[in-house]
Amino acid sequence: MRKDRPTTRVATIAAAVVVAFAASASAAAATTITGAGSTLVAPFVENVFAPDFASANSGDTVTYGSIGSGGGIAQISAKSVDFGASDAPMTSTQDAGCTGCVEIPWALGGTGLSYNLSGVNSLNLSGPVIADIYLGTITNWDDPKIKALNKGVTLPNEKITPVYRSDGSGDTYAFTSYLSKVSTTWASQVGFATSVSWPSGIGVGGKGNNGVAAIVTSTPGAIGNNSSFYIAQDGLHGVAIENNAGKFVHAYPADEADAANAVVKTVPNLGSLSSSTATSIASDLSIVDAPYNAPKKPKKGHKAPKLTKAQRTLLNEQAGAYPMSTFTYVIVRPDAADIALLQKFIAFAVTPAEQHKGIALGFSPLPAKISAADTKEINAL
């Protein structure tokens, strides 16, 4: 059923926190723009957007600090960088602190769950079970609720160690937003945000996606929340999560695209709205836990109504949607001194050619409606 699954191993990101890309020795005369934030989008920025932009623009350079979405929002709010990056829309408080800032969705990815279980090469989990694991209600891998989702898999009598992000993170936002939708207990006791008060005494925190991946790698029985890129990079096993159609899917680009399309297609005329309204809708448009609207069964003795091609496509997208998909946003100030170069860089990043290169890194190209809304907002900066 699935398509476009990544087949090549993603190259390891350089260990430096900030990586600068330059096209030639003459770059000293060119302009540098700086950014910081999301670790989820870091591979895309560092391996695609920045080097390609430098090559195409006479050595203009982009530096990026992979410090987490919370840090990115704080940095752009303090005017310490030219752009921030976050996998979560800013809260009203954050928006007020970043006066005049504009959020533009520039990538589509997914946060996932990796695990460390010897001899277990595939694992299915549902939202409520994941919530119970992180709430500390389910503590062992051979719990009956996990067994019921994994027929034929021998699960060990081993303690589960939940691993989560200790820093402000868009991955945390997408993960906790999902858990809040599938578990009323989670919603009332923990809630969702880029930083939350994790249940006391349950699991361990790791800084950044790399930190979570390192803990999962070194801890038998661990399960950790980190983006699909880092799961692939570290050779970890990824959890297949049950979506609203009852299918277990991974954080692959095609499944992320299905989640986005399943939601975005239901928003009328998104790409033709005025720039400020379009981006507002795009920024607040959650694609976590995309709905599944199953066709109604016909009455006895009646034939099922024939679906149009568009209806069949939407139904297939809903059925394939990965539940923890998320847009990630670039945050800029329209009054920035280098706004013309920022416009050029962001417009370059959302071109179809650049977006397509993200597939190898676990990202899906932006839906056409979002790209149209982006173009209006970029031109209005």
Buried (B, 14 or more C-beta within 10 A) or exposed (E): EEEEEBEEEBEEBEEEEBBBBBBEEEBEEBBBBBBBBBBBBBBBBBBBBBBBBBBEBEBBBBBBBBBBBBBBBBBBBEEEBBBBBBBBBBEEEBBEBBEEBBBBBBBBBBBBBBBBBEEBEEBBBBBBBBBBBBBBBBEEBEBEBBEEBBEEBEBBEBEBBBBBBBBBBBBBBBBBBBBBBBBEBBBEEBEBBBBBEBBEEBBBBBBBBBBBBBBBBEBEBBBBBBBBBBBBBBEBBBBBBBBBBEBBBBBBBBBBBBBBBBBBBEBEEBBEBEBEEBBBBBBEBBBBBBEBEEEEEEEEEEEEEEEEEEEEBBBBBBBBBBBBBBBBBBBBBEEBEBBEBBBBBBBBBBEEEBBEBBBBBBBBBBBBBBBBBBBBBBEBB
